[in-house]
Amino acid sequence: MRDNGLPPELNESLNKAVRLEYWNIFWTLTIIVTMGLVLGQSETMKTAWVEDTLGLVPPIMFLIAAHMERRGTPSERFPYGFDRVNGLGFFVAAVALTAVGALLLYNAAIALARAEHATVGSIVILGQDIWLGWLMIAAQLYALVPPLIIGRKELPLAEQLNDKLLHTDALMNKANWLTGAAGLAGVIGLGLGWWWADSLAAALISLDVLNDGIKALRSSTAELVDGTPRALSSASLSEDALRLRDRLRQEFPDATVRLRETGRLIRAEVHDTLPPAEVRHPRHYWPGDKKRAWRVAQVSFIPPTEAEQSRLIPKATKQAAKR
């Protein structure tokens, strides 16, 4: 098995995350089946069911990316290996989130505009007529528990691994209680005769899905086009990356520093300067907590032109003498 760029202590965290995602898929499938059995004509239930089904995308993409990271080896076709496959999975999940969120919001808005009146009928169980809404409420309550527990377990692992795909999945799981609350309100509203409650709850769920998708899409796109590394939970610049950039600028004040992210790892290029005389490991430049120094995979130096070198060499000699 090839080195995936993580220190040995983080490999165990990756293994824990893989096991957790298998459990996530199992419990999500049980929720999808449970919700599917009691959908009825409720727009809220249909929207919540689609969101639960969509929840399978991030864990599946994470498992595929983790397998390729650990098993994939550099080759003639892929000389840099598969460090970036996690970012590709993050992008796929973000596109799915955004597209489905927009579609669900459109459907809910159309239902509100047309004043469509959904009905919740009854079913016969053991010879007794039971309002289907009670079963919908029970299904929604069941759908709240597994995602909440799994999401809380995923967050610390995502932070340890700096895994945006796992972090997005954790936030989706933790936020599902909002979906459940909206779904409960929609079903209860139908029972009270409020026709608009169902479509309004579906619209609120859709907005939550769309918001998560847009944030993930902005961050994943930035990585694919070699943008400055982004934070785990937003499209803002990563604090780790900003500190590393400041550290390199401090040591090489006349240079241009460029940072990009390949999956979990940061790669730095220092342009228009000569490399230091002594050989240094990339982790030498990591500022702050050395436990996260594994994130620096590469620090490359791109020297200036020959004319510029003649000007910089005396200056570099003076700086080395001062150190």
Beta strands, then each sheet from edge to edge (+ up, - down):
strand 1: 122-125
strand 2: 128-131
strand 3: 256-262
strand 4: 265-271
strand 5: 296-302
sheet 1: 1+ 2-
sheet 2: 3+ 4- 5-
end
